[in-house]
Amino acid sequence: MTLTAISTFLLLLSFTAVSLAEITDTSDAQSAYEALAGYGFPIGILPKGVVSYELDRTTGSFRANFNGSCSFALEGSYQLKYKSTITGYVSDRKLTQLRGVSVKVLFLWLNIVEVSRSGDNLYFSVGITSASFPLDNFYVCPQCGCGLDCDNVGKLSKIRRSNPFVSSI
C-alpha cells in the first residue's frame, strides 16, 4: 500500500468511529430512562428491563431493546404490549413514528404511534384516536407481567385518566 492509501484508510476509519460515537449513546453514565427524561418524559414511559438502547441525538432516532416482549394490564381495560425492540424518533416532549408498542382497547390491538407531553399530561395516539393521562401516572416504571401492582398480582393497576380514548378528528 502506498502512504496515500494508508492515510486515506486511517482517515475514513476515524470518521466512521466519530460517526458511530455520535449515533449510539449507550454509555453507563446514562440509561434509556434518563435519556428520555432529557426530552421531557417521565421514566415510567418505558417498562423495567431495557437491556440496551441507541440514540442519535442529531436526528432523534432511538431504539430500546428488552430481553423479550413485555405485556401488562393497567386500569382493567388496558393491556399494553412492548415488542423486544421499540423504535421511533424523540424530540422535546414528543415521540413520533413509534413502533413496537400496542394497546388493547376492547377487542382490538392498536399500535401507539405517537406520545406527546403537554403540561402535566401525556397524550397517546393510535392514529385517529388518542387518550391523555396525568404525568404523575408515569413516575414509576411498570414491570412486565404485573404492571404497577406487582405486590398484588391478582389485582389490576389503577391509573388516573384525564380523557377516555377520543377521536382527534
C-alpha contacts under 8 A as a table, 3 or more apart, distances in Angstrom:
res1	aa1	res2	aa2	distance
1	M	5	A	6.15
1	M	6	I	6.56
2	T	5	A	5.21
2	T	6	I	6.32
3	L	6	I	5.15
3	L	7	S	6.09
4	T	7	S	5.10
4	T	8	T	6.10
5	A	8	T	5.12
5	A	9	F	6.11
6	I	9	F	5.06
6	I	10	L	6.19
7	S	10	L	5.19
7	S	11	L	6.09
8	T	11	L	5.05
8	T	12	L	6.19
9	F	12	L	5.23
9	F	13	L	6.15
10	L	13	L	4.98
10	L	14	S	6.17
11	L	14	S	5.21
11	L	15	F	6.36
12	L	15	F	5.14
12	L	16	T	6.22
13	L	16	T	5.15
13	L	17	A	6.29
14	S	17	A	5.11
14	S	18	V	6.25
15	F	18	V	5.15
15	F	19	S	6.10
16	T	19	S	5.09
16	T	20	L	6.17
17	A	20	L	5.24
17	A	21	A	6.20
18	V	21	A	5.11
18	V	22	E	6.34
19	S	22	E	5.22
19	S	23	I	6.30
20	L	23	I	5.13
20	L	24	T	6.02
21	A	24	T	5.65
21	A	25	D	7.16
22	E	25	D	7.23
22	E	56	D	6.58
22	E	57	R	7.25
22	E	58	T	7.98
23	I	54	E	7.22
23	I	55	L	6.02
23	I	56	D	4.12
23	I	57	R	6.73
23	I	58	T	7.68
24	T	53	Y	7.93
24	T	54	E	4.83
24	T	55	L	5.35
24	T	56	D	6.04
25	D	53	Y	7.41
25	D	54	E	5.55
25	D	55	L	5.47
25	D	56	D	7.31
26	T	30	Q	7.17
26	T	31	S	7.22
26	T	32	A	7.93
26	T	52	S	6.79
26	T	53	Y	5.98
26	T	54	E	6.10
26	T	55	L	7.83
27	S	30	Q	5.99
27	S	31	S	7.60
28	D	31	S	6.86
30	Q	34	E	5.88
30	Q	35	A	6.48
31	S	34	E	5.13
31	S	35	A	6.16
32	A	35	A	4.98
32	A	36	L	6.30
32	A	50	V	7.21
32	A	52	S	7.51
32	A	53	Y	6.06
32	A	64	A	7.23
33	Y	36	L	5.35
33	Y	37	A	6.19
33	Y	42	P	7.77
33	Y	43	I	4.91
33	Y	44	G	7.88
33	Y	46	L	7.08
34	E	37	A	4.84
34	E	38	G	6.32
34	E	43	I	6.89
35	A	38	G	5.22
35	A	39	Y	7.17
36	L	39	Y	5.27
36	L	40	G	6.84
36	L	41	F	5.62
36	L	42	P	7.40
36	L	43	I	7.16
36	L	90	V	7.85
37	A	40	G	5.08
37	A	41	F	4.62
37	A	42	P	5.57
37	A	43	I	6.28
38	G	41	F	7.22
39	Y	90	V	7.37
39	Y	91	S	6.17
39	Y	92	D	4.69
39	Y	93	R	5.65
39	Y	94	K	7.81
40	G	92	D	6.26
40	G	93	R	5.07
40	G	117	R	7.60
41	F	45	I	7.13
41	F	93	R	6.42
41	F	117	R	7.37
42	P	45	I	6.08
42	P	135	L	7.38
42	P	138	F	5.83
42	P	139	Y	5.69
43	I	46	L	6.37
43	I	138	F	6.71
43	I	139	Y	6.07
43	I	140	V	6.66
43	I	141	C	6.27
44	G	47	P	6.37
44	G	137	N	7.85
44	G	138	F	4.24
44	G	139	Y	5.23
44	G	140	V	4.74
44	G	141	C	3.81
44	G	142	P	6.50
45	I	138	F	5.94
45	I	141	C	6.88
46	L	50	V	7.98
46	L	141	C	6.25
46	L	142	P	7.44
47	P	50	V	7.52
47	P	141	C	5.02
47	P	142	P	4.76
47	P	143	Q	5.55
47	P	144	C	6.82
48	K	141	C	5.66
48	K	142	P	6.16
48	K	143	Q	5.39
48	K	144	C	7.25
49	G	66	F	5.89
49	G	67	N	7.29
49	G	143	Q	7.86
50	V	53	Y	7.37
50	V	64	A	6.43
50	V	65	N	5.64
50	V	66	F	4.79
50	V	67	N	7.58
51	V	64	A	7.75
51	V	65	N	5.77
51	V	66	F	5.36
51	V	67	N	6.70
52	S	64	A	6.05
52	S	65	N	5.31
52	S	66	F	7.26
53	Y	62	F	7.23
53	Y	63	R	5.40
53	Y	64	A	4.30
53	Y	65	N	5.96
54	E	62	F	5.42
54	E	63	R	5.15
54	E	64	A	6.62
55	L	60	G	6.64
55	L	61	S	5.82
55	L	62	F	4.40
55	L	63	R	6.66
56	D	59	T	5.72
56	D	60	G	5.34
56	D	61	S	5.25
56	D	62	F	6.38
57	R	60	G	5.10
57	R	61	S	7.33
59	T	89	Y	7.55
60	G	89	Y	4.94
60	G	90	V	4.83
60	G	91	S	6.05
61	S	87	T	7.55
61	S	88	G	5.90
61	S	89	Y	4.41
61	S	90	V	6.43
62	F	87	T	5.65
62	F	88	G	5.61
62	F	89	Y	5.83
62	F	90	V	6.96
63	R	85	T	6.83
63	R	86	I	5.70
63	R	87	T	4.44
63	R	88	G	6.80
64	A	85	T	5.71
64	A	86	I	5.41
64	A	87	T	6.56
65	N	84	S	5.77
65	N	85	T	4.55
65	N	86	I	6.65
66	F	69	S	6.96
66	F	83	K	7.89
66	F	84	S	4.89
66	F	85	T	6.27
67	N	84	S	6.29
68	G	83	K	6.95
68	G	84	S	4.47
69	S	81	K	7.27
69	S	82	Y	5.61
69	S	83	K	4.41
69	S	84	S	4.43
69	S	85	T	7.96
70	C	81	K	5.67
70	C	82	Y	5.03
70	C	83	K	6.44
70	C	84	S	7.26
70	C	144	C	5.11
70	C	145	G	7.09
71	S	79	Q	7.04
71	S	80	L	5.40
71	S	81	K	4.25
71	S	82	Y	6.18
71	S	144	C	5.44
71	S	145	G	5.76
72	F	79	Q	5.75
72	F	80	L	5.53
72	F	81	K	6.81
72	F	143	Q	7.44
72	F	144	C	5.66
72	F	145	G	4.81
72	F	146	C	5.52
72	F	147	G	5.07
73	A	76	G	6.47
73	A	77	S	7.59
73	A	78	Y	5.69
73	A	79	Q	4.29
73	A	80	L	6.15
73	A	145	G	7.77
73	A	146	C	6.92
73	A	147	G	6.06
73	A	156	L	6.39
73	A	157	S	7.01
74	L	77	S	6.94
74	L	78	Y	5.19
74	L	79	Q	6.17
74	L	80	L	7.56
74	L	147	G	6.65
74	L	148	L	7.75
74	L	156	L	6.12
74	L	157	S	4.99
74	L	158	K	6.09
74	L	159	I	6.84
75	E	78	Y	5.94
75	E	156	L	6.35
75	E	157	S	5.43
75	E	158	K	4.36
75	E	159	I	5.71
76	G	79	Q	7.82
76	G	156	L	5.75
76	G	157	S	7.11
76	G	158	K	7.28
77	S	104	K	7.82
77	S	105	V	6.87
77	S	106	L	7.13
78	Y	103	V	6.49
78	Y	104	K	5.75
78	Y	105	V	6.19
79	Q	103	V	5.62
79	Q	104	K	5.11
79	Q	105	V	7.63
80	L	101	V	7.34
80	L	102	S	5.86
80	L	103	V	4.59
80	L	104	K	6.52
81	K	100	G	7.98
81	K	101	V	5.73
81	K	102	S	5.25
81	K	103	V	6.32
82	Y	85	T	7.64
82	Y	86	I	7.15
82	Y	100	G	5.69
82	Y	101	V	4.64
82	Y	102	S	6.66
83	K	86	I	6.31
83	K	100	G	4.99
83	K	101	V	6.47
84	S	100	G	7.75
85	T	100	G	6.41
86	I	98	L	7.28
86	I	99	R	5.56
86	I	100	G	4.54
86	I	101	V	6.82
87	T	97	Q	7.78
87	T	98	L	5.73
87	T	99	R	5.26
87	T	100	G	6.73
88	G	95	L	6.65
88	G	96	T	5.81
88	G	97	Q	4.98
88	G	98	L	4.28
88	G	99	R	6.20
89	Y	95	L	5.59
89	Y	96	T	5.19
89	Y	97	Q	6.23
89	Y	98	L	7.02
90	V	93	R	7.80
90	V	94	K	5.84
90	V	95	L	4.58
90	V	96	T	6.49
91	S	94	K	5.28
91	S	95	L	6.52
93	R	116	S	5.58
93	R	117	R	5.04
93	R	118	S	7.52
94	K	114	E	7.44
94	K	115	V	5.85
94	K	116	S	4.32
94	K	117	R	6.41
95	L	98	L	6.66
95	L	114	E	5.45
95	L	115	V	5.04
95	L	116	S	6.19
96	T	113	V	6.35
96	T	114	E	4.66
96	T	115	V	6.74
97	Q	113	V	5.53
97	Q	114	E	6.32
98	L	101	V	7.28
98	L	112	I	6.70
98	L	113	V	4.59
98	L	114	E	5.83
99	R	111	N	7.37
99	R	112	I	7.44
99	R	113	V	6.56
100	G	111	N	7.50
101	V	111	N	5.95
101	V	112	I	5.71
101	V	113	V	7.92
102	S	109	W	6.28
102	S	110	L	5.35
102	S	111	N	4.19
102	S	112	I	5.28
103	V	109	W	5.57
103	V	110	L	5.39
103	V	111	N	6.44
103	V	112	I	6.85
104	K	107	F	6.63
104	K	108	L	5.46
104	K	109	W	4.32
104	K	110	L	6.19
105	V	108	L	5.45
105	V	109	W	6.42
105	V	110	L	7.26
110	L	126	V	6.22
111	N	126	V	5.63
112	I	115	V	7.68
112	I	124	F	6.59
112	I	125	S	5.68
112	I	126	V	4.52
112	I	127	G	7.63
113	V	124	F	7.78
113	V	125	S	5.88
113	V	126	V	5.45
113	V	127	G	6.64
114	E	124	F	5.98
114	E	125	S	5.11
114	E	126	V	7.06
115	V	122	L	6.75
115	V	123	Y	5.49
115	V	124	F	4.65
115	V	125	S	6.26
116	S	122	L	5.67
116	S	123	Y	5.18
116	S	124	F	6.81
117	R	120	D	7.29
117	R	121	N	5.78
117	R	122	L	4.52
117	R	123	Y	6.19
118	S	121	N	5.51
118	S	122	L	6.47
118	S	123	Y	7.68
120	D	134	P	5.92
120	D	135	L	5.16
120	D	136	D	7.75
121	N	132	S	6.20
121	N	133	F	5.47
121	N	134	P	4.44
121	N	135	L	4.88
122	L	132	S	5.45
122	L	133	F	5.37
122	L	134	P	6.30
122	L	135	L	5.90
123	Y	130	S	6.66
123	Y	131	A	5.61
123	Y	132	S	4.29
123	Y	133	F	6.57
124	F	130	S	5.39
124	F	131	A	5.39
124	F	132	S	6.27
125	S	128	I	7.32
125	S	129	T	5.92
125	S	130	S	4.23
125	S	131	A	6.71
126	V	129	T	5.53
126	V	130	S	6.03
127	G	130	S	7.32
128	I	167	S	5.90
128	I	168	S	5.69
128	I	169	I	6.71
129	T	165	F	6.11
129	T	166	V	5.46
129	T	167	S	4.44
129	T	168	S	5.54
130	S	165	F	5.11
130	S	166	V	5.56
130	S	167	S	6.35
130	S	168	S	6.43
131	A	162	S	7.77
131	A	163	N	5.85
131	A	164	P	5.60
131	A	165	F	4.36
131	A	166	V	6.27
132	S	161	R	6.42
132	S	162	S	5.52
132	S	163	N	5.58
132	S	164	P	7.33
132	S	165	F	7.71
133	F	137	N	7.20
133	F	160	R	6.52
133	F	161	R	4.58
133	F	162	S	5.21
133	F	163	N	7.19
134	P	137	N	5.85
134	P	160	R	6.70
134	P	161	R	6.48
134	P	162	S	6.49
135	L	138	F	5.74
135	L	139	Y	7.40
136	D	139	Y	5.56
137	N	140	V	7.46
137	N	159	I	6.13
137	N	160	R	6.94
138	F	141	C	6.78
140	V	148	L	7.71
141	C	148	L	7.40
142	P	146	C	7.54
142	P	147	G	4.42
142	P	148	L	4.81
143	Q	146	C	5.79
143	Q	147	G	4.71
143	Q	148	L	6.51
143	Q	150	C	7.46
144	C	147	G	5.97
146	C	149	D	5.94
146	C	150	C	5.04
146	C	153	V	5.81
146	C	156	L	7.86
147	G	150	C	6.56
147	G	157	S	6.79
148	L	157	S	5.78
149	D	152	N	5.56
149	D	153	V	6.16
149	D	155	K	7.19
149	D	156	L	6.76
149	D	157	S	5.37
150	C	153	V	5.07
152	N	155	K	5.62
153	V	156	L	7.27
161	R	164	P	6.85
163	N	166	V	7.32
